[in-house]
Amino acid sequence: MHVRVLNVARFDSLNAIPPMRGSPFEPDGYDEQRIAYVQAHWKPQDEPLRKYERQVEENIRMLCGQQWSVWSDRLGRFIDITRLMTDEERRWRQRPAINRLLYWYIVTHARLTENQPIITFRPGPDRIDAMLAEAMDTVFKTVWQEVAMTDRIDRLMAWLIPGAQAFLQTRVDPNKGDTRRYMGPAMLQLVRPDGSTVDRIIKQAPYDQDGTPLVELTPDGMGYNVTGEPYSEKEGALVVDVMGPLECRGEWNPRPWFEKRWHMHRSYLTQEEVFDLYQMWVEPDVRDSDTEGHGELYRMLFGSGYYGAASARAGSEFSTSRQTESGLVRVDTLWKAPSKVIPEMEENDQSPGGRLLVVTKNKVLRDSVRPAWFKYTSPIRCFEFVHIPGRPRGSTPQEAMNPLQQTYNRGTAQILEHRNLATNPKAVVDLGSGIKENQITNRPGEILFANARTGIKAFDYVAPPNISMDVWRTQDWLKTEFKELGVLEGTEGKAPTKNAPAELVRELRFNADRYLGPTVKRAVEEFARLAEDWIAWLPMIWDTEKIVSYAGEDNVARTVMVLPEMFSTGKVNVVPDLESMLPESRSERQARISLMYQEGLFGPIGTPAAVNHYLELARFPHLGRAVRPGGIHRVTAEQENGRLVQGEPAQSIYVFEWYDNLTHLAIHEEFMASPEYLKLDIQTQQQFVVHRVTHILAEMAKAANAMQTEQNVNDQAPQPPEGAEEETEEGPPSPTAVEAA
């Protein structure tokens, strides 16, 4: 094995690596080399990625309706040719933007966000592994809601469609999360006047920021006084940032993102954001009036958009916002994978290894090893629409649809210009007629006086030729090609013919969704890596015992305890369900689950277990709670479970005679059979047993009362007279017998 010797005095390429700081936030004499080292990762990719970044900007312009823009190499930016027309040309030229791309984008976005990913955790052979897997099932769902992942996925796919790539970054925000108060046991000692000492242990004592207990013993040593409020701070919370395709770069090789040896993220932050993250006040280095930094990335993040682009109104050009005039700070973050070549970057039990280097244009904000034991190089996850070999970035179908959209617009412009010519035809005027140009108007009933010469018309219109049918066929052909390239056929769920069977419609929908299969399957795997990033981050903010509260489907408040040693010694495997994000409409899902229910796969039809399983798989949780068997009695029983879990004694929960005890017993026993019940303390479990017995006794008493009531009714009923039994057996006399009598 060859070990490279670092030469910090010479820095001219990536091979000369500046040393890591002794303290992450303390500057030394090598900060300039570190800044140059970071820029040496980003800058070499400017030219190879320039066409890709322009393509992304063009895709977004096309979606927003600015479909008459062309790139100018001379000016170095996109030019809207409609802005170059004179006022005279605008009177008759037509440059419409019939935005069929926007419809394709909305449909594709809806299909990509139709279903959420399903992630499970498989434990290892150890008991701690099982505890961690069980806890992560709850923690993952709780954190998923806290970081608003539904919104993050929506924004992620919004970047993915026009940009072919998008990124999610997980980080810790120290200013969020639950408030943690400095409370804990304290050992206090009192020295009496005679020299003897009294030691006392306070179970819960407040502490200040420096770790000094804020309590003192009374002179007699029997009590204590609190001298101040405990110091409190936020424990921190996970935050997931959505980043566009132009904000991140990685090692230049054909390997997938999670195997690259370095990742880099470029962001533009305000001075306040930089201070909150790194406790440093940095002067702005990017302003709106500067010429540097106005590339595609800066325009994408801080542009004013393309409002009015479809109507070619003034102001539709994409300019940067004047709000950035106060200035921003360009922050570059470089993540390096662990390396055995450099001792400081080696991963072991004491260090996560790797390197995290954060710089601005002229200052180093942080230089240290990675803050956590990430399974991959960084907590940045990359999502691709489709990968084409030989391309350093992903690809999107919109790239092939843009020319069709532009060609369709040109044809529409020619048709509309022909309409203008037909409604306002050109006129031929005899110069000897005496008719002046300003006399020709469209006013009805107007009389023109002219010198009419023999055989010569004083005034005549030149009618344009009719539009050829080939023009209309070409426009229809472009629409058909657009649908095929965008795979829109079948997405609406419409029958291709009048009497087409429903099975054919389903097959068309399946075929239309097939091309999104690779995209969403890779996305689910990337979400699984996101969960592994969360497992690496959580020990940093939950470094003490953490109680996570949540509510189950039965609305019973439950808790799960997360211990720090679970993360340090437990190992779990994150298992993604690759089919979970495939596009599937509600009607298709309901039909499939209904068929399984009718075939008895969930149990006997109509039983509570089968109905609950059906509603759960149909993913209608609110509907499930509304139509569950038991009605209002079920709601009352679930509330009783919640009261018992919170420690209320069973004697205080009355069981009235009008309760449906069988429904109550079913709800109570269902919860008592769950793992959550076993986690309760023994006293709470006993209260559940007592309450269950109360319902059993109440039901037995109700049944005994019903039997007694029935017996009393039978005893009080009038007895038939003697001989009536024989008459009853013979039956009433027939009409013939009555007549004979």
Secondary structure, DSSP 8 states (H G I E B T S, - for coil): -------TT--SSTTS-----SSTT---TTHHHHHHHHHHHHGGGTTTTHHHHHHHHHHHHHHTT-TTEEEETTTTEEEEGGGGS-HHHHTT-------HHHHHHHHHHHHHTSS---EEEEE-SSHHHHHHHHHHHHHHHHHHHHTTHHHHHHHHHHHHHHHSEEEEEEEEETT-S-EEE-EEEEEEEEE-TTS-EEEEEEEEEEB-TTS-B-EEE-TTSS-EEE-S---EEE--EEEEEEE-TTSEEE-SSSS-GGG-SEEEEEEEE-HHHHHHHHS------B-TT-STT-SHHHHHHHB---TTTTTT-TT-S--B-GGGGG-BEEEEEEEE---SSSGGG---SS---SEEEEE-SS-EEEEES-SS--SSSSSEEEEESB--TT-SS-B-THHHHHHHHHHHHHHHHHHHHHHHHHHS-EEEE-GGG---GGG----TT--------TT--SEEEE------HHHHHHHHHHHHHHHHHHT-TTTT---SSTT--HHHHHHHHHHHHHTTHHHHHHHHHHHHHHHHHHHHHHHHH--S-EEEEEE-TT--EEEEEE-HHHHHH--EEEEE-TTTTS---HHHHHHHHHHHHHTTTTSSTT-HHHHHHHHHHTT-HHHHHHHSTTTHHHHHHHHHHHHHHTT--GGGS---TTS-HHHHHHHHHHHHTSHHHHTS-HHHHHHHHHHHHHHHHHHHHHHHHHHHHHHHHHHHS----TTHHHHHHH-S--HHHHHH-
